Amino acid sequence: KNKKRIKEELGDLIFASLDVSRKLKLDPELILRNANKKFTQRWKKLENLSKKENINIKDLSIKEYDRLWKMAKNS
């Protein structure tokens, strides 16, 4: 119910993930850059799939979103 607290906790989770990558001698910036690139590619695929199905992304139900997201991941 407390969105401010949730945002803080999610931020802490992100920083904890970065600490893990550093301890594993991995470049957290590169990891984040690659994750953003992968997300962007999948999001574009999801947009294209929703257009093909004549569905406005804003109107997607969680179930429809999950279905299209899985399709985008697998293509």
Buried (B, 14 or more C-beta within 10 A) or exposed (E): EEEEEEEEEEEEEEEEBBEEBEEEEEEBEEBBEEEEEEEEEBEEBBEEBBEEEEBEBEEBEEEBBEBBBEBBEEE
